């Protein structure tokens, strides 16, 4: 039974890691959708308040600023996503290495039993 647990542990770790990663991604997508909806509602409200050339100019200026801020946010979030993906991949590699070591030990133990 101990050998089975040694084989099962890396699989459990991988499943837990995947679950955690999917939960993070789902939460991030949910937050992004919420923020986008709020921004859209605010911009519709701002657009509906345009009454003259000055308010149109102010609205256009806000749109340019929002576009720049949005671009900066996308760049920052992309960097964060890259770092998170890099960490996720490193954890997977560690689990695979651990699993390979367990398998190698099991094969060696089985080989020694057949010799002896």
N, C-alpha and C positions, 0 to 999 in steps of 0.2 A: 504494500500500500504506500509505503514511503517513496518508492520509485515512481508510482503514479503521481503523487503530489509534486514531485520534482519536475515531472513533465507538464503537469497542469498549471503550475505556478506562473510560468511565462505567458501561457495563454490567458490566464486570468488578468495578469498585469496588462497585456495588450488590449483586452476587452475594456478594462477600466480606463486605460489611457484613451482609447477611441471614444468611449462614452463621454469622458471629460472634454475632449476636443470638439466633439459634435455639439455638446451643450454650450461651449464657449462660442462656437460659430453661430449657432441658432440665436443665442442671446444678442450677439453683435448685430446680426441681420435684423432682429426684432427692433433693437434700439435705432438702427439706421432708418428703418421704415417709419418708426414713430417720429423721428426728427424730421424726416423728409415731409411727412404729412403736416407737421406743425409749421414748417417753413412755407410749404405751399399755401396753407390757410392764411398765414401772415402776409404773404405776397399778394394773394387775391384781395385781401382786405386793403392792402396798401394801393394796389392798382385801382380798386374801386373808389379810392379817395382822390384820384387825379381829377382836378377841376380846371386847371389852367396851365400855361406853359411852365410856370415855376415849379408847380407840384410834379409835372411830368419830368422836368429836369432833375428834381430831387429823387424821384422814383428811379430814373435811369442811373443816376449816380449810385444809389443803394444797390441796384442790380449788379453793377460793375464790382462794387466792394464785396457783395455776396459771392460773386463768381470767383474772385480772387481768394477769398477766405475758404470757399468750398474746395478750390484746387489745392490749397495748402493743407486742408484737412484730409483730402484724399491721399496726398503724398505721405503725411504723417501716419495715416492708418495703413497704408501700404507697407511702410517700414515696420510697423508693429506686427502686421500680419506675416511679413517675411521672417522676423525674429521668432515669432510664435511657431511658424512652420519649421524653422530650423531646429528649435528646441524639441518639437514633436518628433522630427526625423531622428535626432540624436537619441531620444528615449527609445524609439523603435529599434534602432541599431543596438542599443545596450540590451534590450530584451532578446533580440535575435542572438547576440553573442552569448548571453546567459543560457539561452535554450540550447545553443550549439555545444556549450561546455557540458551541460547536463547530459545531452545525448552522447557526447564523446565519452564521458565517464561511464555511462550505462553500457555502451558498447565494449569499453575496456573491461568492465567488471564481468560482463557476459563472456568475453573471450577468455578471461582468466579462469572462470568457472569451468569452461569446457576443456581447458588444458589440465586443470588440476583435478 
